[in-house]
Amino acid sequence: MSGRFSYRLPARRLIPALDWLPRYGRAELKGDLVAGLTVGVMLVTQSMAYALLAGVPPVYGLYASLIPLLVYALLGTSRHLAVGIIAIDMLIVAAGLTPLAEPGSPRYLALALLLTALVGVLQLVMGLARLGFLVNLLSRPVLTGFASGAALIIAFSQVDSLLGLSLPSASSLPVRLWLTLTHLPEVHLLTLALGVGALLLLVGLQRFAPRLPSALVVVVLGTLLVWLLRPDRLGVAVVGSIPRGLPSFAPPELELSTVRALLPTAVTLALVQFMNVITLGKVFAARYRYSVRPNRELLAIGAANLVGSFFQSLPVSGSFSRTAVNARAGACTPLSNVVAATVVGLTLLVLTPLFHFLPVPALAAIIIVAALGLFDLRGLRQLWRIKRTDGAVALLTFAVTLLIGVREGVLSGIVASIVAVMYRISRPNVAELGHLPGTRSFRDRRHHPEARPIPGLLLLRVDASFSFANADFLQDLLLDRTRDDPSIRAVVIDASSINDLDTTAAAALQRVAETLADRGVALYFAGVKEPVMETMRRAGLVDLLGADHFFLTPHRAVLHILEQWGQVDRYLAALPKAELPEHDNHDRDNI
């Protein structure tokens, strides 16, 4: 019996589906069937549109909606995540591959499949190494700025298809706008009319009939219109023949030089995809009261990408719109992804001839409407209102994404976030404390005007870990404050907010203690946490100052100092009346 248990436990950890499959029932099946069918219909139209955005034939969007969905259903921990290709991912793919090959060419397609495999390998390595915390590099300001910038780039990247123009690829918005403006005389009016009509129909359906699958309605009506009136003979672009049948097994073409060229794009895509997957997973897990495991999600999406690349799949992650529909339609388990993949599979086997007359401007309209829904002006304003630093990072990411490119936008946002964090660490808040009359408490005098200073004492609270990043700043602050005010006879540092102390900071404190001692100023500490105290002991700071310079609270430190100065009466008079000196011996004990 014990042997059977030890065998099954690793299998369940390896394949999370084994946790819910034994309890799977009729109610779950009904919910997953309805949700999977609904999402599958959306997936057929969106995946073809987004494949065009990536610069590959529409059928590869359908291929990406098969095997990866089956793999995620086995390995994923989110019950509601709808897996597939999404617009932002495909924009990153296009930005990374366009400098290396002509979009739509066999070489370009081979690079796209290799990129899918690289992304999967990176995500698997990150998951096995438990590097899920790396997703923290993509902070909310970075994601908000990037998504908003990418939304505009995605929308404008489809303007040429909407206008019937044939323009070269461009990863930045200014270049795209210039190319469009210089080719305006070449606009195909019939294509423009069909594209604008599709846009108006999409927006109208979303506003007045939100329950209808607006993208599917546009696809069906657009295809019927072209089939009946044949505007393709007058220059309107159509999807054309889509190969019937399931994708064949074919390993990606592996070349070391190509891997090196694709690596920056693969790293960017791996991080962006994981952030997207885990964010969506956590949102819906919190809403439906279950949990997702970040490192397991890395393994699941990595395996989906790697295995999918052997079946001609583009990179996949989680779609917000399809995940929301999936949850609303009643999905109970990841099996809804299997149902959605079945819909796509049946489409490939039976329905692909029906898409021959699907007009390209209709697909462009679908992408534009979906992309503009990602533009988060409210989020940008909120970040700026709540914290200017975060707002600045978001605006920088947004601007670089628009003006230079997608990868540069993500990387600049990450760098700006790290610089902002390092700046905050290097210049931490140091509060000057005063005594609140009638209490034992000490508070920041800037926020508590009633807090009174104690003559001859400088009480400071450092609101950060003390490390190499801020050692010089804090050292200079302590020495400058005591030099500028010769009345100070003692400094008390409330260390209750200091969670860590490294060797650089310990050495700085030693220099401060020695310099203050030369000036006749004593240095005391209060509320030192045990790990920090251990570092102080090993660095020799406790021996240098003496154990009687360390106290549990600022109150005890102040009481001890004032007793030595013979000035304790005034301080005691400000304490609660119940506290008499003879009952306060415990407060005089140091640590």
Secondary structure, DSSP 8 states (H G I E B T S, - for coil): -HHHHHHHHHHHHH-THHHHGGG--HHHHHHHHHHHHHHHHHHHHHHHHHHHHHTS-THHHHHTTTHHHHHHHHH---SS--EE--HHHHHHHHHHHTTTS-TTSHHHHHHHHHHHHHHHHHHHHHHHTT-GGGGGGS-HHHHHHHHHHHHHHHHHHTHHHHHT------SSHHHHHHHHHHTGGG--HHHHHHHHHHHHHHHHHHHH-TTS-HHHHHHHHHHHHHHHH-GGGGT--B------S----------HHHHHHHHHHHHHHHHHHHHHHHHHHHHHHHHHT----HHHHHHHHHHHHHHHHTTT----EE-HHHHHHHHHTT--STHHHHHHHHHHHHIIIIIGGGGTT-BHHHHHHHHHHHHHTT--HHHHHHHHHH-HHHHHHHHHHHHHHHHT-HHHHHHHHHHHHHHHHHHHHHS--EEEEEE-TTSS-EEETTT-TT-B--TTEEEEEE-S-B-TTTHHHHHHHHHHHHHH-TT--EEEEE-TT---B-HHHHHHHHHHHHHHHHTT-EEEEES--HHHHHHHHHHTHHHHH-GGGEESSHHHHHHHHHHHHT-HHHHHHTS-TT--GGG-GGGG---
